[in-house]
Amino acid sequence: MLVEGWELEALWSVVDVLRRSGDASASNEDLANLVRMYLWENEAHHPGALEDLVKALERVLAVLTLDIPAAREIATALALGQEVSPTLQRAVAEVRDVWRAAGIRESEKSDAS
């Protein structure tokens, strides 16, 4: 496994907190302001809205949660800065197939191949 189970649970918890920070409730106001401030100050690294950040994190966590050879192939290629290859393209296609089977929809702008 690329990431230990307890680490994945913690990361999913962070995503859940980020999701809740977007809710318009008084109890989340301080958190929502903190997240908005972070996104504004780090716009170069995280362009877009909170929803875009959450979707990107969900995709990364979905791949990490998969723990299939294709996910490991992609993680290795990214970590080593490898060029796009037919093997990597097949791995991306396999992960996308698993995402679709799991009901995770890709954005219209996404093109990882």
C-alpha positions in Angstrom: 0.0 0.0 0.0 1.3 3.5 -0.9 -0.2 5.1 2.2 -1.0 3.4 5.5 -4.7 2.9 6.3 -4.6 5.3 9.3 -3.0 8.0 7.1 -5.7 7.6 4.5 -8.4 7.9 7.2 -6.7 11.1 8.4 -6.5 12.5 4.9 -10.2 11.7 4.2 -11.0 13.4 7.5 -9.3 16.5 6.3 -11.3 16.4 3.0 -14.4 16.1 5.1 -13.5 19.1 7.1 -12.8 21.1 3.9 -16.2 20.0 2.5 -17.9 21.2 5.7 -16.1 24.5 5.6 -18.0 25.2 2.4 -21.3 24.8 4.2 -23.1 28.0 5.0 -23.7 27.4 8.7 -22.7 29.7 11.5 -20.8 26.9 13.3 -18.5 26.7 10.3 -17.9 30.4 9.8 -14.4 30.6 11.4 -13.3 27.5 9.5 -14.8 28.8 6.2 -13.0 32.1 6.7 -9.7 30.4 7.4 -10.0 28.2 4.3 -11.0 31.1 2.1 -8.0 33.1 3.4 -5.7 30.1 2.7 -7.0 29.7 -0.9 -6.7 33.5 -1.5 -3.2 33.7 -0.2 -2.1 30.5 -2.2 -4.0 31.1 -5.4 -0.9 30.4 -7.5 -0.7 26.9 -6.0 -4.5 26.3 -5.7 -6.3 28.3 -8.3 -10.0 27.9 -8.2 -12.7 27.6 -5.6 -12.8 25.4 -2.5 -14.9 22.8 -4.5 -12.1 22.5 -7.0 -9.6 21.8 -4.2 -11.8 19.2 -2.6 -12.4 17.5 -5.9 -8.7 17.4 -6.6 -8.0 15.9 -3.2 -10.8 13.4 -3.6 -9.2 12.2 -6.8 -5.7 11.8 -5.2 -7.2 9.9 -2.3 -9.3 7.7 -4.6 -6.1 6.7 -6.4 -4.2 6.1 -3.1 -7.1 4.1 -1.8 -7.2 1.9 -4.8 -3.9 0.3 -4.1 -3.8 -1.4 -7.5 -0.8 -1.8 -9.7 -2.0 1.0 -12.0 -2.1 3.5 -9.1 1.4 2.4 -8.0 2.6 2.8 -11.6 1.3 6.4 -11.7 2.6 7.3 -8.3 6.1 6.0 -9.2 6.1 7.9 -12.5 5.1 11.1 -10.7 7.6 10.6 -7.9 10.4 10.0 -10.4 9.4 12.7 -12.9 9.1 10.1 -15.7 7.9 11.1 -19.2 4.5 10.0 -20.4 4.8 6.5 -21.9 2.4 4.0 -23.3 2.6 2.0 -20.0 1.8 5.2 -18.0 -1.1 6.0 -20.4 -2.5 2.5 -19.9 -2.2 2.9 -16.1 -4.1 6.3 -16.2 -6.8 4.6 -18.4 -7.1 1.8 -15.9 -7.5 4.2 -12.9 -10.1 6.2 -14.9 -12.0 3.0 -15.5 -11.9 2.1 -11.8 -13.1 5.7 -10.9 -16.0 5.4 -13.3 -16.9 2.0 -11.9 -16.8 3.5 -8.4 -19.0 6.5 -9.5 -16.3 9.1 -9.4 -16.9 11.6 -12.3 -14.0 13.4 -13.9 -14.3 17.1 -14.7 -14.6 18.2 -18.3 -11.3 20.0 -18.1 -9.3 16.9 -17.0 -6.9 15.3 -19.4 -4.1 13.4 -17.8 -2.9 11.5 -20.9 
